[in-house]
Amino acid sequence: MNELGKLLVIAGLLMAAVGVLLWTGWDRGWLGRLPGDIHYTRGNFSFHFPIVTCLLLSAVLTLLLWLFRR
């Protein structure tokens, strides 16, 4: 039960940190606008898929989870 409590505290702190970063507007500069992110606009149609941003966030979260499991 001790491990579950530690995991919940860490997850809560991470979510709070991400919430503060999003609330302050820190992400508006680069998140979702990395080289390799797909953005297509034609007429009144716009499609945006931040694939490189998704890959970067996935790698960071995988690394963090791997570190906390050790």
VEXDREN-94747 format. One record per atom (N, C-alpha, C, CB): residue number from 1; residue in three letters; atom name; x, y, z. Coordinates in pm, 1 decimal, decimal comma, padded with zeros to 6 digits. Glycine has a CB too. Example, Ala and Ser with C-alpha at 12.3 -4.5 7.8 and 13.67 -1.06 7.14 Angstrom:
+-----+--------+-------+----------+----------+----------+
: num : residu : atome :       c1 :       c2 :       c3 :
+-----+--------+-------+----------+----------+----------+
:   1 :    ALA :     N :  01319,0 : -00569,0 :  00780,0 :
:   1 :    ALA :    CA :  01230,0 : -00450,0 :  00780,0 :
:   1 :    ALA :     C :  01320,0 : -00330,0 :  00780,0 :
:   1 :    ALA :    CB :  01130,8 : -00447,3 :  00904,6 :
:   2 :    SER :     N :  01285,0 : -00225,0 :  00708,0 :
:   2 :    SER :    CA :  01367,0 : -00106,0 :  00714,0 :
:   2 :    SER :     C :  01290,0 :  00003,0 :  00787,0 :
:   2 :    SER :    CB :  01408,4 : -00059,8 :  00572,5 :
+-----+--------+-------+----------+----------+----------+
This chain:
+-----+--------+-------+----------+----------+----------+
: num : residu : atome :       c1 :       c2 :       c3 :
+-----+--------+-------+----------+----------+----------+
:   1 :    MET :     N :  00081,7 : -00118,7 :  00000,0 :
:   1 :    MET :    CA :  00000,0 :  00000,0 :  00000,0 :
:   1 :    MET :     C :  00086,4 :  00125,6 :  00000,0 :
:   1 :    MET :    CB : -00093,1 : -00000,5 :  00119,5 :
:   2 :    ASN :     N :  00205,4 :  00117,4 :  00055,4 :
:   2 :    ASN :    CA :  00295,3 :  00231,3 :  00061,9 :
:   2 :    ASN :     C :  00336,3 :  00277,9 : -00078,3 :
:   2 :    ASN :    CB :  00419,1 :  00195,8 :  00144,3 :
:   3 :    GLU :     N :  00360,3 :  00183,0 : -00168,7 :
:   3 :    GLU :    CA :  00399,3 :  00216,5 : -00305,9 :
:   3 :    GLU :     C :  00286,9 :  00287,8 : -00380,4 :
:   3 :    GLU :    CB :  00439,7 :  00090,1 : -00381,8 :
:   4 :    LEU :     N :  00164,5 :  00245,0 : -00358,2 :
:   4 :    LEU :    CA :  00050,2 :  00309,3 : -00424,0 :
:   4 :    LEU :     C :  00036,0 :  00453,6 : -00378,1 :
:   4 :    LEU :    CB : -00079,5 :  00231,8 : -00395,3 :
:   5 :    GLY :     N :  00055,1 :  00478,1 : -00250,1 :
:   5 :    GLY :    CA :  00047,5 :  00615,0 : -00198,4 :
:   5 :    GLY :     C :  00155,3 :  00703,6 : -00257,8 :
:   5 :    GLY :    CB :  00058,9 :  00615,1 : -00047,1 :
:   6 :    LYS :     N :  00276,5 :  00649,4 : -00270,3 :
:   6 :    LYS :    CA :  00386,3 :  00726,0 : -00329,2 :
:   6 :    LYS :     C :  00356,9 :  00758,5 : -00475,3 :
:   6 :    LYS :    CB :  00518,7 :  00648,4 : -00317,6 :
:   7 :    LEU :     N :  00304,0 :  00662,4 : -00547,3 :
:   7 :    LEU :    CA :  00270,0 :  00684,3 : -00687,8 :
:   7 :    LEU :     C :  00161,1 :  00790,2 : -00703,0 :
:   7 :    LEU :    CB :  00224,7 :  00553,2 : -00752,2 :
:   8 :    LEU :     N :  00061,5 :  00786,2 : -00617,1 :
:   8 :    LEU :    CA : -00046,7 :  00884,4 : -00625,6 :
:   8 :    LEU :     C :  00002,4 :  01025,6 : -00593,0 :
:   8 :    LEU :    CB : -00160,4 :  00845,6 : -00530,9 :
:   9 :    VAL :     N :  00091,9 :  01038,0 : -00496,5 :
:   9 :    VAL :    CA :  00146,5 :  01169,8 : -00463,3 :
:   9 :    VAL :     C :  00228,5 :  01223,7 : -00579,9 :
:   9 :    VAL :    CB :  00233,2 :  01162,7 : -00335,6 :
:  10 :    ILE :     N :  00312,8 :  01140,5 : -00638,9 :
:  10 :    ILE :    CA :  00395,7 :  01183,8 : -00752,1 :
:  10 :    ILE :     C :  00308,4 :  01221,3 : -00870,9 :
:  10 :    ILE :    CB :  00495,2 :  01073,0 : -00792,4 :
:  11 :    ALA :     N :  00206,6 :  01140,1 : -00899,9 :
:  11 :    ALA :    CA :  00116,7 :  01170,5 : -01011,7 :
:  11 :    ALA :     C :  00042,2 :  01301,6 : -00987,0 :
:  11 :    ALA :    CB :  00016,1 :  01055,5 : -01033,1 :
:  12 :    GLY :     N : -00000,2 :  01324,7 : -00864,4 :
:  12 :    GLY :    CA : -00069,2 :  01449,7 : -00831,2 :
:  12 :    GLY :     C :  00021,2 :  01571,1 : -00846,4 :
:  12 :    GLY :    CB : -00122,8 :  01443,6 : -00689,5 :
:  13 :    LEU :     N :  00146,2 :  01558,8 : -00801,6 :
:  13 :    LEU :    CA :  00240,3 :  01670,1 : -00816,2 :
:  13 :    LEU :     C :  00271,6 :  01698,5 : -00962,7 :
:  13 :    LEU :    CB :  00369,4 :  01640,2 : -00740,6 :
:  14 :    LEU :     N :  00286,2 :  01593,0 : -01042,6 :
:  14 :    LEU :    CA :  00311,0 :  01613,1 : -01185,2 :
:  14 :    LEU :     C :  00192,8 :  01680,4 : -01253,5 :
:  14 :    LEU :    CB :  00341,1 :  01480,0 : -01252,9 :
:  15 :    MET :     N :  00071,4 :  01637,6 : -01220,3 :
:  15 :    MET :    CA : -00046,2 :  01699,8 : -01280,7 :
:  15 :    MET :     C : -00059,2 :  01845,4 : -01237,0 :
:  15 :    MET :    CB : -00173,1 :  01621,9 : -01243,5 :
:  16 :    ALA :     N : -00027,2 :  01874,5 : -01111,6 :
:  16 :    ALA :    CA : -00032,0 :  02013,0 : -01064,6 :
:  16 :    ALA :     C :  00072,2 :  02097,9 : -01136,6 :
:  16 :    ALA :    CB : -00009,8 :  02019,3 : -00912,6 :
:  17 :    ALA :     N :  00191,8 :  02043,3 : -01157,5 :
:  17 :    ALA :    CA :  00296,6 :  02117,9 : -01227,3 :
:  17 :    ALA :     C :  00256,4 :  02145,5 : -01371,9 :
:  17 :    ALA :    CB :  00429,6 :  02040,7 : -01223,2 :
:  18 :    VAL :     N :  00200,6 :  02046,6 : -01439,1 :
:  18 :    VAL :    CA :  00155,6 :  02067,0 : -01577,2 :
:  18 :    VAL :     C :  00042,1 :  02169,5 : -01580,0 :
:  18 :    VAL :    CB :  00109,3 :  01932,6 : -01640,6 :
:  19 :    GLY :     N : -00048,7 :  02163,5 : -01483,5 :
:  19 :    GLY :    CA : -00157,1 :  02260,4 : -01477,7 :
:  19 :    GLY :     C : -00107,3 :  02402,8 : -01458,4 :
:  19 :    GLY :    CB : -00251,6 :  02224,7 : -01366,7 :
:  20 :    VAL :     N : -00008,1 :  02421,0 : -01373,1 :
:  20 :    VAL :    CA :  00048,5 :  02554,3 : -01352,4 :
:  20 :    VAL :     C :  00115,8 :  02603,7 : -01479,6 :
:  20 :    VAL :    CB :  00149,1 :  02553,2 : -01235,8 :
:  21 :    LEU :     N :  00190,0 :  02515,9 : -01547,7 :
:  21 :    LEU :    CA :  00255,4 :  02556,2 : -01672,1 :
:  21 :    LEU :     C :  00154,6 :  02594,6 : -01779,4 :
:  21 :    LEU :    CB :  00344,5 :  02444,4 : -01723,1 :
:  22 :    LEU :     N :  00046,6 :  02519,7 : -01790,3 :
:  22 :    LEU :    CA : -00056,6 :  02552,2 : -01888,5 :
:  22 :    LEU :     C : -00131,1 :  02679,7 : -01849,7 :
:  22 :    LEU :    CB : -00155,1 :  02435,9 : -01902,8 :
:  23 :    TRP :     N : -00154,5 :  02700,1 : -01722,8 :
:  23 :    TRP :    CA : -00227,0 :  02817,6 : -01674,3 :
:  23 :    TRP :     C : -00147,6 :  02945,7 : -01695,8 :
:  23 :    TRP :    CB : -00260,1 :  02801,8 : -01526,6 :
:  24 :    THR :     N : -00016,6 :  02939,0 : -01679,9 :
:  24 :    THR :    CA :  00065,8 :  03058,7 : -01697,1 :
:  24 :    THR :     C :  00094,7 :  03089,3 : -01843,2 :
:  24 :    THR :    CB :  00195,9 :  03042,8 : -01622,4 :
:  25 :    GLY :     N :  00065,3 :  02997,1 : -01932,8 :
:  25 :    GLY :    CA :  00087,9 :  03022,3 : -02074,5 :
:  25 :    GLY :     C :  00227,6 :  02987,1 : -02121,1 :
:  25 :    GLY :    CB :  00061,1 :  03164,9 : -02104,8 :
:  26 :    TRP :     N :  00300,8 :  02911,4 : -02042,2 :
:  26 :    TRP :    CA :  00437,5 :  02873,9 : -02078,8 :
:  26 :    TRP :     C :  00442,1 :  02790,7 : -02206,5 :
:  26 :    TRP :    CB :  00502,4 :  02796,7 : -01965,4 :
:  27 :    ASP :     N :  00338,7 :  02712,2 : -02232,4 :
:  27 :    ASP :    CA :  00342,2 :  02620,2 : -02345,6 :
:  27 :    ASP :     C :  00310,4 :  02686,4 : -02479,6 :
:  27 :    ASP :    CB :  00245,7 :  02508,4 : -02321,8 :
:  28 :    ARG :     N :  00264,5 :  02806,2 : -02480,0 :
:  28 :    ARG :    CA :  00218,0 :  02867,4 : -02605,4 :
:  28 :    ARG :     C :  00330,3 :  02898,8 : -02702,8 :
:  28 :    ARG :    CB :  00142,6 :  02993,7 : -02575,4 :
:  29 :    GLY :     N :  00454,5 :  02900,8 : -02657,3 :
:  29 :    GLY :    CA :  00565,0 :  02935,4 : -02744,2 :
:  29 :    GLY :     C :  00610,7 :  02821,9 : -02834,1 :
:  29 :    GLY :    CB :  00678,6 :  02981,7 : -02662,7 :
:  30 :    TRP :     N :  00623,4 :  02701,2 : -02779,5 :
:  30 :    TRP :    CA :  00684,5 :  02594,3 : -02858,2 :
:  30 :    TRP :     C :  00602,7 :  02466,1 : -02862,0 :
:  30 :    TRP :    CB :  00819,9 :  02564,1 : -02804,4 :
:  31 :    LEU :     N :  00522,0 :  02439,7 : -02761,7 :
:  31 :    LEU :    CA :  00448,6 :  02314,2 : -02755,0 :
:  31 :    LEU :     C :  00342,9 :  02309,8 : -02864,1 :
:  31 :    LEU :    CB :  00384,0 :  02296,0 : -02616,8 :
:  32 :    GLY :     N :  00353,6 :  02212,0 : -02951,2 :
:  32 :    GLY :    CA :  00261,1 :  02199,9 : -03063,0 :
:  32 :    GLY :     C :  00309,8 :  02268,4 : -03188,8 :
:  32 :    GLY :    CB :  00128,9 :  02255,5 : -03025,0 :
:  33 :    ARG :     N :  00425,0 :  02331,6 : -03182,2 :
:  33 :    ARG :    CA :  00480,7 :  02401,8 : -03298,9 :
:  33 :    ARG :     C :  00623,9 :  02359,1 : -03326,6 :
:  33 :    ARG :    CB :  00475,2 :  02553,1 : -03277,7 :
:  34 :    LEU :     N :  00656,2 :  02236,7 : -03291,5 :
:  34 :    LEU :    CA :  00791,0 :  02186,2 : -03315,8 :
:  34 :    LEU :     C :  00808,7 :  02152,0 : -03462,9 :
:  34 :    LEU :    CB :  00819,6 :  02063,0 : -03228,4 :
:  35 :    PRO :     N :  00932,4 :  02151,0 : -03510,9 :
:  35 :    PRO :    CA :  00956,0 :  02106,2 : -03648,8 :
:  35 :    PRO :     C :  00911,6 :  01961,3 : -03663,1 :
:  35 :    PRO :    CB :  01106,2 :  02121,5 : -03688,0 :
:  36 :    GLY :     N :  00833,8 :  01933,9 : -03762,5 :
:  36 :    GLY :    CA :  00781,5 :  01799,7 : -03784,1 :
:  36 :    GLY :     C :  00634,5 :  01787,2 : -03750,2 :
:  36 :    GLY :    CB :  00859,3 :  01701,3 : -03703,4 :
:  37 :    ASP :     N :  00579,3 :  01882,6 : -03675,4 :
:  37 :    ASP :    CA :  00436,3 :  01882,8 : -03649,0 :
:  37 :    ASP :     C :  00362,7 :  01917,5 : -03778,6 :
:  37 :    ASP :    CB :  00400,3 :  01983,6 : -03535,1 :
:  38 :    ILE :     N :  00254,8 :  01848,7 : -03803,1 :
:  38 :    ILE :    CA :  00182,2 :  01863,8 : -03929,1 :
:  38 :    ILE :     C :  00073,9 :  01969,9 : -03913,8 :
:  38 :    ILE :    CB :  00120,3 :  01728,9 : -03973,6 :
:  39 :    HIS :     N :  00075,4 :  02067,4 : -04001,6 :
:  39 :    HIS :    CA : -00028,7 :  02169,7 : -04005,8 :
:  39 :    HIS :     C : -00064,6 :  02194,7 : -04151,5 :
:  39 :    HIS :    CB :  00017,7 :  02301,8 : -03935,5 :
:  40 :    TYR :     N : -00191,5 :  02173,0 : -04184,3 :
:  40 :    TYR :    CA : -00238,5 :  02187,8 : -04322,2 :
:  40 :    TYR :     C : -00359,7 :  02280,2 : -04322,3 :
:  40 :    TYR :    CB : -00273,9 :  02048,8 : -04385,6 :
:  41 :    THR :     N : -00355,4 :  02382,6 : -04406,0 :
:  41 :    THR :    CA : -00466,6 :  02476,7 : -04418,1 :
:  41 :    THR :     C : -00498,0 :  02498,5 : -04565,8 :
:  41 :    THR :    CB : -00433,5 :  02611,8 : -04348,1 :
:  42 :    ARG :     N : -00624,0 :  02485,8 : -04598,9 :
:  42 :    ARG :    CA : -00669,5 :  02513,2 : -04734,5 :
:  42 :    ARG :     C : -00810,9 :  02568,5 : -04726,6 :
:  42 :    ARG :    CB : -00663,8 :  02385,0 : -04823,8 :
:  43 :    GLY :     N : -00825,9 :  02689,0 : -04768,2 :
:  43 :    GLY :    CA : -00958,1 :  02752,9 : -04763,7 :
:  43 :    GLY :     C : -01005,2 :  02769,3 : -04620,0 :
:  43 :    GLY :    CB : -01060,8 :  02670,9 : -04843,9 :
:  44 :    ASN :     N : -01125,2 :  02715,9 : -04593,0 :
:  44 :    ASN :    CA : -01177,6 :  02724,4 : -04457,5 :
:  44 :    ASN :     C : -01154,9 :  02595,5 : -04378,7 :
:  44 :    ASN :    CB : -01325,3 :  02756,9 : -04461,4 :
:  45 :    PHE :     N : -01066,9 :  02507,6 : -04427,0 :
:  45 :    PHE :    CA : -01034,0 :  02382,3 : -04360,2 :
:  45 :    PHE :     C : -00893,3 :  02390,1 : -04302,3 :
:  45 :    PHE :    CB : -01046,1 :  02263,1 : -04457,8 :
:  46 :    SER :     N : -00878,7 :  02349,6 : -04178,0 :
:  46 :    SER :    CA : -00748,8 :  02349,9 : -04113,1 :
:  46 :    SER :     C : -00731,7 :  02219,6 : -04036,7 :
:  46 :    SER :    CB : -00733,7 :  02471,9 : -04018,8 :
:  47 :    PHE :     N : -00615,3 :  02155,5 : -04051,9 :
:  47 :    PHE :    CA : -00584,2 :  02030,5 : -03983,7 :
:  47 :    PHE :     C : -00449,5 :  02045,1 : -03915,2 :
:  47 :    PHE :    CB : -00583,5 :  01910,4 : -04082,7 :
:  48 :    HIS :     N : -00444,8 :  02014,3 : -03786,8 :
:  48 :    HIS :    CA : -00320,5 :  02024,9 : -03710,9 :
:  48 :    HIS :     C : -00299,8 :  01895,0 : -03633,4 :
:  48 :    HIS :    CB : -00323,3 :  02148,1 : -03614,3 :
:  49 :    PHE :     N : -00184,5 :  01830,8 : -03653,2 :
:  49 :    PHE :    CA : -00150,3 :  01709,0 : -03580,5 :
:  49 :    PHE :     C : -00007,1 :  01721,7 : -03530,1 :
:  49 :    PHE :    CB : -00167,1 :  01582,4 : -03670,5 :
:  50 :    PRO :     N :  00010,6 :  01744,2 : -03399,7 :
:  50 :    PRO :    CA :  00144,9 :  01765,0 : -03343,3 :
:  50 :    PRO :     C :  00216,7 :  01633,6 : -03314,4 :
:  50 :    PRO :    CB :  00135,7 :  01846,9 : -03215,4 :
:  51 :    ILE :     N :  00259,5 :  01563,8 : -03418,3 :
:  51 :    ILE :    CA :  00317,5 :  01430,8 : -03401,5 :
:  51 :    ILE :     C :  00451,4 :  01434,6 : -03328,5 :
:  51 :    ILE :    CB :  00335,0 :  01364,8 : -03536,3 :
:  52 :    VAL :     N :  00536,5 :  01530,5 : -03356,8 :
:  52 :    VAL :    CA :  00666,2 :  01538,4 : -03290,0 :
:  52 :    VAL :     C :  00647,2 :  01576,6 : -03143,6 :
:  52 :    VAL :    CB :  00758,3 :  01640,2 : -03360,9 :
:  53 :    THR :     N :  00553,2 :  01663,1 : -03114,9 :
:  53 :    THR :    CA :  00523,7 :  01698,8 : -02976,6 :
:  53 :    THR :     C :  00473,9 :  01576,9 : -02900,0 :
:  53 :    THR :    CB :  00419,6 :  01811,9 : -02970,9 :
:  54 :    CYS :     N :  00389,0 :  01496,4 : -02962,7 :
:  54 :    CYS :    CA :  00339,9 :  01374,4 : -02898,4 :
:  54 :    CYS :     C :  00453,8 :  01277,2 : -02871,2 :
:  54 :    CYS :    CB :  00233,5 :  01307,2 : -02985,3 :
:  55 :    LEU :     N :  00543,8 :  01261,9 : -02967,3 :
:  55 :    LEU :    CA :  00657,9 :  01172,5 : -02948,1 :
:  55 :    LEU :     C :  00749,5 :  01221,9 : -02835,9 :
:  55 :    LEU :    CB :  00737,2 :  01159,3 : -03078,4 :
:  56 :    LEU :     N :  00772,5 :  01351,7 : -02830,0 :
:  56 :    LEU :    CA :  00857,4 :  01408,2 : -02725,6 :
:  56 :    LEU :     C :  00794,9 :  01389,8 : -02587,4 :
:  56 :    LEU :    CB :  00882,7 :  01556,7 : -02752,6 :
:  57 :    LEU :     N :  00666,6 :  01418,6 : -02573,7 :
:  57 :    LEU :    CA :  00598,9 :  01400,5 : -02445,5 :
:  57 :    LEU :     C :  00595,9 :  01253,7 : -02404,7 :
:  57 :    LEU :    CB :  00456,8 :  01455,7 : -02452,3 :
:  58 :    SER :     N :  00576,7 :  01165,3 : -02500,5 :
:  58 :    SER :    CA :  00577,8 :  01022,9 : -02471,9 :
:  58 :    SER :     C :  00714,1 :  00976,7 : -02421,8 :
:  58 :    SER :    CB :  00538,5 :  00944,6 : -02595,6 :
:  59 :    ALA :     N :  00820,8 :  01025,4 : -02484,1 :
:  59 :    ALA :    CA :  00955,7 :  00988,4 : -02441,0 :
:  59 :    ALA :     C :  00985,0 :  01040,4 : -02300,4 :
:  59 :    ALA :    CB :  01059,8 :  01042,4 : -02539,7 :
:  60 :    VAL :     N :  00944,8 :  01162,9 : -02271,2 :
:  60 :    VAL :    CA :  00968,7 :  01220,4 : -02138,1 :
:  60 :    VAL :     C :  00890,1 :  01145,0 : -02031,8 :
:  60 :    VAL :    CB :  00930,7 :  01369,5 : -02135,8 :
:  61 :    LEU :     N :  00763,4 :  01115,8 : -02058,6 :
:  61 :    LEU :    CA :  00682,5 :  01042,4 : -01961,3 :
:  61 :    LEU :     C :  00732,7 :  00900,0 : -01942,4 :
:  61 :    LEU :    CB :  00536,8 :  01040,2 : -02004,8 :
:  62 :    THR :     N :  00776,8 :  00835,4 : -02049,3 :
:  62 :    THR :    CA :  00833,7 :  00701,5 : -02037,8 :
:  62 :    THR :     C :  00959,2 :  00702,8 : -01952,1 :
:  62 :    THR :    CB :  00865,2 :  00644,7 : -02176,0 :
:  63 :    LEU :     N :  01044,8 :  00800,7 : -01972,4 :
:  63 :    LEU :    CA :  01166,4 :  00812,3 : -01892,6 :
:  63 :    LEU :     C :  01134,3 :  00836,8 : -01745,2 :
:  63 :    LEU :    CB :  01254,1 :  00925,1 : -01946,5 :
:  64 :    LEU :     N :  01039,2 :  00925,6 : -01717,7 :
:  64 :    LEU :    CA :  01001,3 :  00952,5 : -01579,1 :
:  64 :    LEU :     C :  00942,7 :  00829,3 : -01510,9 :
:  64 :    LEU :    CB :  00901,4 :  01066,7 : -01573,7 :
:  65 :    LEU :     N :  00854,3 :  00760,1 : -01578,8 :
:  65 :    LEU :    CA :  00796,2 :  00640,1 : -01520,1 :
:  65 :    LEU :     C :  00900,4 :  00531,6 : -01499,5 :
:  65 :    LEU :    CB :  00684,2 :  00588,0 : -01607,4 :
:  66 :    TRP :     N :  00994,2 :  00519,1 : -01590,4 :
:  66 :    TRP :    CA :  01101,0 :  00420,6 : -01576,0 :
:  66 :    TRP :     C :  01188,7 :  00454,5 : -01455,7 :
:  66 :    TRP :    CB :  01186,1 :  00413,9 : -01704,3 :
:  67 :    LEU :     N :  01218,9 :  00582,3 : -01436,9 :
:  67 :    LEU :    CA :  01300,3 :  00623,4 : -01323,6 :
:  67 :    LEU :     C :  01229,2 :  00600,2 : -01189,8 :
:  67 :    LEU :    CB :  01337,7 :  00769,7 : -01337,5 :
:  68 :    PHE :     N :  01098,7 :  00626,5 : -01183,9 :
:  68 :    PHE :    CA :  01026,2 :  00610,7 : -01058,6 :
:  68 :    PHE :     C :  00998,8 :  00464,4 : -01024,8 :
:  68 :    PHE :    CB :  00896,3 :  00686,5 : -01065,0 :
:  69 :    ARG :     N :  01001,7 :  00375,6 : -01121,7 :
:  69 :    ARG :    CA :  00982,4 :  00233,9 : -01094,6 :
:  69 :    ARG :     C :  01106,6 :  00167,0 : -01039,4 :
:  69 :    ARG :    CB :  00939,2 :  00163,8 : -01219,2 :
:  70 :    ARG :     N :  01222,3 :  00226,8 : -01063,0 :
:  70 :    ARG :    CA :  01347,7 :  00167,7 : -01015,3 :
:  70 :    ARG :     C :  01364,4 :  00190,3 : -00871,4 :
:  70 :    ARG :    CB :  01465,8 :  00222,4 : -01088,2 :
+-----+--------+-------+----------+----------+----------+
